[in-house]
Amino acid sequence: MFGKIAERLAGKNILITGASTGIGYHTAKYFAEAGAGNIKLILTARRVDKLVALKEELVKAYPSIQVFTSALDVSKTETIAPFLSGLPTEFAEVDILVNNAGKALGLDQVGSVPEEDVNEMFQTNVLGMIQMTQLVLKQMKARNTGDIIQLGSVAGREAYPGGGIYCATKAALRAFTTAMRKELINTKIRIIEIQPGNVATEEFSLVRFKGDATKAASVYKDTEPLYGEDVAELIVFAATRKENTVIAETLIFGNNQASPFHIYRGPQTS
């Protein structure tokens, strides 16, 4: 049943945003493994040094793989079109787009959220994602084929205190994705959304709490969260189904969480 995964991925060009760490990093590694190296990866992130290290690791493990790395901050939406138009010819046609780049900043309640945090989350999670999607979708429509995989969140379904802005960005992503899927229902373009619950990655909570490692670690206290590998595995699984199969929405959460909507328990007090 699963024996044709490498065959289905063969020669495909896969663009992953936010690939330097966390879910994006593991997604790149899992695609390389699933395709036995017979794929082309476009890996983007703000920190190109981490991408170069990942490329070296992948090429060593899979000599046939082709990897293109580039610094890209999707929050700077004006840079996305030049990035895509400047891709080398062999990477120019994107078969699978994984919109992974995103961030949460702080747990400030509404009325106290810094304006710069509001802007940065919307620029990255919403406006950058939309710009990348619209540009890649144009070429997919011309070929009537392709997969767009969106990294949503349980937070897009159920808001929590202190997450007013982040939750709003993920709700926007979900609405945008649902509309796009309905618009493309009669095409061979698949629109897939993965909606994780609490995920422990190397940097997500550290970024959220602006470098405070103690606060970042407290998010996962007394729980067994998902990890980047868990989400990456589902991304690759969804992308390697038969062309007529669309895994439209996948809600995932750790098996010991009180509910699928368990994300943050609020500030801890002593």
N, C-alpha and C positions, 0 to 999 in steps of 0.2 A: 504493500500500500504506500509506503514511504520511499520506495526505491528510486523514484523518478525526480527527487528533489534537485539533484545536481543537474540533471538533464533540463529541468524547467528553468534553472538559473543560468544555464550555459550562455556565455557571451553577453549577459545583461549588464547594463550600465546603471549603477546604483549610487544615488546622491544622498549622503547623510549629513545633516547639519548638526552642529554641536557634537562632533565625533571625537573630541580630544579626551573625554572622560565619561564616566557614568554609563547611562543607557546607550548613548551613541557609540562609545568606544566598544562596548560589548556587542552591539549590533553589527559593527564592521567585522569583528572577529568571527561572529557566528555566520554571517553571510559568506565569508571566505571559506570557512569549514564546510558549510552546506554545499557550496558550489565547487568544492575541491580545487579552489583556486582559479577556476575557469570563468572568472567574472572580472568586471572593471568597477573599481570603487572611486568615487569622488568624495573625499573627506574634507569637511570644512569645520572651522572653529575659529575663535579669536586667537588662540595660542598655537602658532604653527609648529613650534618645537615639539610639542606633544604629538602632533599629527605626523611629523617626520619620524619620530620614534616608533609610532604605531605602524607606519608604512614599512620601515625596516624589519619589524617583527613579522609582518604579514608576508613580505617578499621572501624572507628567509624560510618561512614555513611552507609557502606555496610559490615556487619559482615562476609559475605561469601566470600569476595574478598581475593585473595592471592597476596601479594605484596613483591617483592624482590628488595632491594635497594643496590646500589654499587657505590662507587666512581670510575669514569672512565673519563679520559681525552683522547678523541679520537685522539688528535694531537700526542699523544705518541703511534704511531701505533703498536709498539712492545708489548703493553700491551693488545691489543684487543683479540688476540687468547687465551692467558691464562685466560682472563676474561670469554670468552665464554665456554672454556673447564672446568672452575671451577664452572659453574652454578649448583645449586642443581638439582637433577634428574627431579623433577616436573616442572622445568622451562627450561629444556635443549633444547627442540624443539620449535623454534620460529615460530609462525604462521603469525605474522604481525611485520615487522620491520619499525619503523618510524625514518628515518635519519634526525633528527631535529637539532642536535648540529652544530653550525656555528657561525661565527663572522665577523664583519667588523671593521677595525682599521684605523682611520684617514680619512682625505679627501685630503691627499697630492697628488700633481700632479706627473705624470710620470717624473722621473729624480730626484725626491726629496723624494721618498717613502723609509722610513727606511728599511734596509734589514731584520731586525727582524720582522717587520710587514708583509712583503711579505711572509717570511717563516711561520709565525704563521697562517696566513689566508689560505695558501695552505695546510699546515699540517692538519688543522682542517676541512676546508670546502671541500677539495678534497681528500687528501691521507687517512685521517682517515675514511671518508665516504666510499671510495673505499674498504679499508681493511675490514671494518665491513660488507659491502655488499657482498663481495666475500665469506667470511667465512659463513655468514648466508645462502647465496644462495646455497651453497653446500648441506646443509641439506634439503632445500626446494626442490631442484632438486631430491634428493633421494626419497622424498614423493610425488613429482609432485603436490605440492600445496603451497600456501603462497602468502602474499602481501608484497611488498616493496614500501614504501611511502617516496618519496624524497621531502625535503623542498628546492625547487628552489627559484627563484626570478624573477621579471620583469627585474632585473639587468642582468640576464643571456640572455635576449633578446636584451636589449637596454642599451648600456654603457652611462655613464654620466661623466662629468669632475670631477676629484677627486676620481673616483671610479674605476680606471684602474685595480687595483689588485682584489678588491672584485668582480667586474663585471666579470673579467676573471675566477675567481673560480666558479661563478655561471654558466657561459657559459660552463665550463668544466663539471660541474655536469649535465647540460642539455644534452650535447653530450653523456656522459657516460650513462645516463639514457635512451636516445633514442636508442642507440646501444643495450643496454641490453634488452629493450622491444622487439626490432625486433628479437633478438636472441631467445627470449622465447615465440614468438608469437604462437607456436604450443603446448604450455604447459598450465597448469592450474595455473601458477604463474603470478600474476598481478603486473605490474610495473606502478606506479602512481606518477605523479609529480604535486605538488601544487606550483604555482608561484605567490606569493603575491606582491603587490606594496608596498606602504608606510605603515608600520605596527608600531604602537606605543606599545612597550612592556616595562616592568619595567626597563630593563637594556641594550637593544640592542644599542641604541644611546649613552647611558652613557658609555658603553664599547668603542664604536667607538671613542668618544672624551676623552677617558682616564680619566673619572671622572668629566669632566667639565659639570655640570648640566645645566648651561645657554646655552651652545652650543647645548647640547642634546635636550633641550626644543625647541630651535629655529627651529629644523627640522620639527616640527609639527605645527608651527605658521600659523594661517589663513587657516588651513585645518582640515578636519575631517578624520583622518586616519583609517585604519583597526586596530583591536586590537587582542590580542592573542586568545581570545575566538572565533573570526570570523574565523580565520584560522583553529583552532582546530575543529570547527564544520564541516568544509569541509573535514578534514582528516577522521573524524569518518564517515561521510556520504559516502565517497569514499570506505572505508573499509567494509561497511555494505551493499553494493549492492549485487545482486545475483552473484553467482560465474562466470557466463558467461558475466558479464558486467564489462568492464574496463574503468574507467575514466582516460584516458591516461594523459591528461594535462589540468589543470584548472588554468586560468589566472584570478586573482581577484584584485580589486582595489577599493578604496573609491569612492562613487558616486559623490563627489564634486571635485574630482581631475580633472585637466585640460585635462589629457590624462592618459591612463593606464601606461604610461611610466614616469609619474611624481613621482620622488623619492626625489631628492634634487634640490633645486633651485640655488645652488651655494652659495658662501659666502655672507652674508648680510653686506651691508655697510650703514653707517649713512650719 
